Amino acid sequence: MGDPTDTGEDSCSERALNRPELKPITRDERNEEHHRTEYAREEASRKDQRQEHVRRTD
């Protein structure tokens, strides 16, 4: 039958382990995400600048 006190629902910590999106973000993860976002923004800016340069030289 199992544990009579078990309601069939996971505790918060069990849910967090099973669903990573519910786990709190560590400082390292936040920094990594920030750097990744910043890098992507810089890459997009460089790409725009290259395309603009090509348009001017054509």
C-alpha positions in Angstrom: 0.0 0.0 0.0 2.8 2.4 0.7 3.1 5.2 3.2 -0.3 6.3 4.4 1.0 9.9 4.9 2.1 10.1 1.3 -0.4 12.4 -0.6 1.1 11.5 -3.9 2.5 14.9 -4.4 6.3 15.7 -4.5 7.8 17.9 -1.9 9.3 21.2 -3.2 12.8 19.8 -3.1 11.8 16.7 -5.0 10.0 18.8 -7.6 13.1 20.9 -8.0 15.3 17.9 -8.5 12.9 16.5 -11.1 12.3 19.8 -12.9 15.5 21.8 -13.2 13.7 25.0 -14.2 12.4 25.2 -10.6 15.9 25.1 -9.1 17.3 28.4 -7.9 19.9 29.8 -10.2 23.4 30.0 -8.7 25.6 33.0 -9.1 27.9 31.2 -11.5 24.9 30.2 -13.7 23.7 33.7 -13.7 27.1 35.1 -14.6 27.5 32.5 -17.4 24.0 33.4 -18.8 24.9 37.1 -18.7 28.2 36.6 -20.5 26.5 34.4 -23.1 23.8 37.0 -23.7 26.4 39.8 -23.8 28.4 37.8 -26.3 25.4 37.1 -28.5 24.5 40.8 -28.5 28.0 41.8 -29.5 28.1 39.2 -32.3 24.8 40.5 -33.6 26.1 44.1 -33.5 29.3 43.1 -35.4 27.2 41.2 -38.0 25.0 44.3 -38.5 28.1 46.5 -38.9 29.6 44.0 -41.5 26.3 44.0 -43.5 26.1 47.8 -43.4 29.7 48.0 -44.6 28.9 45.6 -47.5 25.9 47.7 -48.5 28.0 50.9 -48.6 30.7 49.4 -50.7 28.4 47.8 -53.3 
